[in-house]
Amino acid sequence: MTVKLLAFAGSTRTGSLNQALVDLAAREARARGAEVTAIRLTDFDLPIYHGDLEPDEFPAAALELQTLLRAHHGLLIASPEHNGTISALLKNSIDWGSRPVPGHAIISGFRNKVAGIMGASISPFGTLRSLTHLRHVLSTIQTIVATEQVMIPFAATAFDAQGALKEPLPAQLMGMMVARVIDLAERLEPPVS
Ligand SMILES: Cc1cc2nc3c(=O)[nH]c(=O)nc-3n(C[C@H](O)[C@H](O)[C@H](O)COP(=O)(O)O)c2cc1C
């Protein structure tokens, strides 16, 4: 079975360090035999979540995101740290992805998925706080989060010219985290294509 992973970052800023990090995770996963679909969250025209939109105007982009989530075994998510937590872009996308769609029998696009989480920040904390929040949020919506996670402090100088991590420890952790995600994904129910 080929494991299918959906990869995205919680920042789509030009030069995003988290985009660089999730690109690396995708490369690692492909090298280990997984099929990776890389998306950018701002390519989905998601409004700020509002409950009034749910019954009659469920956004087409939210449905599109949920369909993509359902078609993959798991996720590779790189989260920036914004004021000690995950970015608004990432939280809004997760909120829309987790809502039941009227007329569809699914509980949440995130249910029965496995996730590998990582984050890059320019501070010495290396997204520890945002990844702790992300793990909590994903667990709340029934996503199994791999125990290994990759945190990159001082991230502005952490990547070499080829986009690889300069420090051996996080590079090794990346391999371990991706291997865990693939291993867990192979044990889950197959995604809906
Ligand atoms: C609104 C805002 C809040 C931030 N808060 C934090 C923070 O709490 N901790 C931290 O380590 N970095 C913080 N940063 C700095 C980010 O780590 C830095 O901008 C990083 O490059 C963001 O990820 P990106 O390169 O993927 O966009 C903040 C940046 C912004 C724009």
PDBQT file of the ligand as one rigid body, heavy atoms in Angstrom, charges set to zero:
ROOT
HETATM    1  C1  LIG A 201       2.316  38.040  14.456  1.00  0.00    +0.000 C 
HETATM    2  C2  LIG A 201       3.625  37.335  14.742  1.00  0.00    +0.000 A 
HETATM    3  C3  LIG A 201       3.855  36.807  15.977  1.00  0.00    +0.000 A 
HETATM    4  C4  LIG A 201       5.038  36.104  16.242  1.00  0.00    +0.000 A 
HETATM    5  N1  LIG A 201       5.195  35.500  17.461  1.00  0.00    +0.000 NA
HETATM    6  C5  LIG A 201       6.234  34.652  17.649  1.00  0.00    +0.000 A 
HETATM    7  C6  LIG A 201       6.308  33.851  18.818  1.00  0.00    +0.000 A 
HETATM    8  O1  LIG A 201       5.458  33.894  19.681  1.00  0.00    +0.000 OA
HETATM    9  N2  LIG A 201       7.357  33.009  18.951  1.00  0.00    +0.000 N 
HETATM   10  C7  LIG A 201       8.320  32.899  17.981  1.00  0.00    +0.000 A 
HETATM   11  O2  LIG A 201       9.229  32.092  18.142  1.00  0.00    +0.000 OA
HETATM   12  N3  LIG A 201       8.298  33.662  16.864  1.00  0.00    +0.000 NA
HETATM   13  C8  LIG A 201       7.262  34.520  16.671  1.00  0.00    +0.000 A 
HETATM   14  N4  LIG A 201       7.176  35.254  15.520  1.00  0.00    +0.000 N 
HETATM   15  C9  LIG A 201       8.285  35.211  14.559  1.00  0.00    +0.000 C 
HETATM   16  C10 LIG A 201       8.177  34.006  13.634  1.00  0.00    +0.000 C 
HETATM   17  O3  LIG A 201       8.872  32.935  14.220  1.00  0.00    +0.000 OA
HETATM   18  C11 LIG A 201       8.806  34.340  12.293  1.00  0.00    +0.000 C 
HETATM   19  O4  LIG A 201       8.113  35.434  11.699  1.00  0.00    +0.000 OA
HETATM   20  C12 LIG A 201       8.805  33.139  11.370  1.00  0.00    +0.000 C 
HETATM   21  O5  LIG A 201       9.608  33.460  10.252  1.00  0.00    +0.000 OA
HETATM   22  C13 LIG A 201       7.382  32.790  10.941  1.00  0.00    +0.000 C 
HETATM   23  O6  LIG A 201       7.340  31.654  10.118  1.00  0.00    +0.000 OA
HETATM   24  P1  LIG A 201       7.379  31.730   8.510  1.00  0.00    +0.000 P 
HETATM   25  O7  LIG A 201       8.791  32.102   8.128  1.00  0.00    +0.000 OA
HETATM   26  O8  LIG A 201       7.033  30.349   8.082  1.00  0.00    +0.000 OA
HETATM   27  O9  LIG A 201       6.389  32.768   8.063  1.00  0.00    +0.000 OA
HETATM   28  C14 LIG A 201       6.025  35.989  15.251  1.00  0.00    +0.000 A 
HETATM   29  C15 LIG A 201       5.780  36.561  13.977  1.00  0.00    +0.000 A 
HETATM   30  C16 LIG A 201       4.602  37.206  13.730  1.00  0.00    +0.000 A 
HETATM   31  C17 LIG A 201       4.354  37.771  12.348  1.00  0.00    +0.000 C 
ENDROOT
TORSDOF 0
